[in-house]
């Protein structure tokens, strides 16, 4: 009858391999935990979340209207991490400094960008009344597709249309204590060959046709937004320390 016991050398190798596998799994779990998109990372007392995107079904970018930028409106909310422990103060207001738009085509093809715009929008901390925080949102007019990009490859001269894409918009800023924060919004974009772009700019933001200067895929420009009261909706986003 054959001996089913492992030789001593094989047993040692198995134990070593088992320890290495355990360490690898622990490493993977640690990395995965560090990639949380809960929106509450970092040392700031608040985090940003995406409250609303307009148009709600995504933006339509007309390549027949090559002199007009494609614009959407994103509403961001300023949230306390521990609303039952602390109340909002002026130091918890978030000052947005830039946003970056990264387009991704559904067919995996080439896209323009990414584009980075300077902005100056304050997402206020708001105030509390009877345990309810309000006045803690701000709307930002976001240029998804600059007009200049419509006149350059790969959107020029005649790409196959309609063309589906997703615009990932990353907002970056800091609170009154200097802590860095960010939020991410995903917006569907459909490129078509007819019609005109219908701007969905926020009140006080840029209007259709606003563009920055593009250099090596980076678009510079300035946008502004206005603050509004609390609104309801689902939230998503991340913060960074």
N, C-alpha and C positions, 0 to 999 in steps of 0.2 A: 504494500500500500504506500502510495507516494506521500511524503511529508509535506503538509500544507502550510507549515510555518515559514515565515519570511526569513531569509538569511540575514545575519546581523547587519551587513553592509547595506542591503536593500531597505531594511527597517530604518536605519539612520537616514538614508536618502529620502525615504517617504516622509519622515518627521520633519526634515529640513524643508522639503517641498511644501508640506502642509503649513509650516510657519510662514513661508514666503507667500503662499496663496492667501493666508489670513491677513498678512500685512498689506497685500495688494487690495483686498476687499476693503480693509479699513481706510486705505488711501483714497479709493474711489468714493466711498461714502463721505469722507471729509471734503473732497473736492465738490461733490454734488451738493453738500450742505452749504458750501460757500457760494453756490450759484442760485440761491433762493431768490425768487421774484416776488416775495411777499411785500416788498416796498418798505420794509421797516429795518433795513440794515443801516449801519453807520451810527455815529454818536449824537446826531442831531435829535432834538426833542420832538421833531415833526417829520412827516414824510409826505411826498407828493403822490397823487393818484390821478388817473384820467377819468373825469366825470362824464364827458360827452364829446362826441365827434360829429361835426356837421360838414357836408351832407351825411345823414345817417347811413346810407347805403354805400358810401364811398364817393370818390370824385371821378368825374368824366373829363378827360383831357383831350381837347380837340386839336388835331394836328393840321386842320384847315384854318385854325385861328392861331397862327404862329407868332403873333405879336402880343399875345396875352398869356400871362402866367396862370397856372392852375393852382387855386388856393382853397384851403379848407380851414375850418375853425375848430380848435381844440380847447375844451374847458378843463382846467386843472383844479384840483382841490387840495388844500393844505390841511393835513390831518395830524392831530396830536397822537403820539404813540401811547400815552397813558392818560386818556381823557378823564379817568376817575380820580387821578392823583394830582394832575396839574391843570391850570387854566392857561389859555393862550395869552401871550404877551407880544409886544412889538418886536422883540428879538426873535420870535418864531415866524415872522413873515419871511417869505422866500423871494429872492430877487433873481429872476431868470436872466442869464447873460447870452445864451446862444441856444440854437437847436440845429441838429444835423439830420438831413433826410437821406436815407439809403433806400434806393429802389431795387426791387427784386422781381424779375419777370417770371411769370408762371411757367414759361417754356424753357427757362434757364438761359435765355439769350442775353446779349450785351445790353447794358443800361447806361444812361448818363449819370454823372455824379460820382461819389456823394457830394452833397451841397451843405455847407455850413453857413448859417446866417447869424449875425449878431442881433440881439434883441434886448429890449428893456421893458420887462413886464414884472410887476410885483404881484405875487400870490399872497394876499394878506392872511394873517393868523386868525382874523375875525374876532368875534366877541361871544361870550357865553351868557345866556339868559335862561334861568330855570333848567340848567343842565343841558341846554341845546346850543350848539355852536353854529353861528351863521356869519355871513359876510366873509367866507373863507375860500372863495373861488375866484378865478380869473380866466378870461378867454383870450386865446392867442391866435392871431391870423397866421397860418403857416403856408409858405410857398412850397408846394409839393414838386412842381415842375416849372422851373424858370422859363420864360419865353425864349431866352437865348438858346436853351437846350433843345427847343423844338426845331431850331434851325441848324443843328449840328448832328453828326452821326452819334448814335445809331437811329435817332428819330427822323433823320433827314437823309435822302430826299423822300423815299416812298417805302416805308416798312410795311410788312403784311399786317393788316388791320381787320377786325379789332384785336387789340393786344392787352391782355390782363397783366397786372402787376400789383405789388404791395409796397407801400411806402412806410418804412419804419422810421418814426420820428423820435429822436432822443433829445429831450430838453435838459439843459444843465444850468445850475445856479448855486446859490448859497443862502443860508439864513443870516439873521442879524448877528449871530455869533461867529460867522465865518465858516460854518460847517457846510461841506459840499452836499448837494442833493441832485437827483435826476429822476425823470419819469420817462416812460417809453409808451408811445401810441402806435398802433398799427392801422393803416388806412388803405383800403382797396382803391386802386386807380385803374381805369379802363381807358386806353388810348383809342380814339375813333378818328375817322377821316372826314367828318362833316360837322356842320353846326359851329357854334361858338362856345367858348368857355364861359360858364356862368359862375362868377365869383361868389364864394360863400364866406367873404371876409367878415370878421367880427367888428362890432362897432369900435371905431377908433383905430382899427388896424389898417394894413395896406390894402389898396384896391387892386382890381385886376390890372395886369400889365406891369406891376411892380417887379423889378428884377435887380439883382446885384451884378457885380462883375465876376465872371467865372475865370479862374486860373487853376489849371491842373486838377480839374474836377471839384474845386472848392469855390462856392459862391459866397461872396461877402455882401452884406447889406444890413439894413436895420429894420426891424418891425416893432410895432407897439401894440398894446392891448389894453383892455379895460377890465375892471373888476366888477363882479356882480355878486348877488346874495347867494345863499346856499341853494343848490339844486340837488335833485335826487338822481340816482343812476348807479350802475355798477362801476367798480373801480379796478384799476390795474396800474402797475408801474413799479419802478425800483428807485432806490436811493443809494448813493455811494458816499462813503466817508472820505 
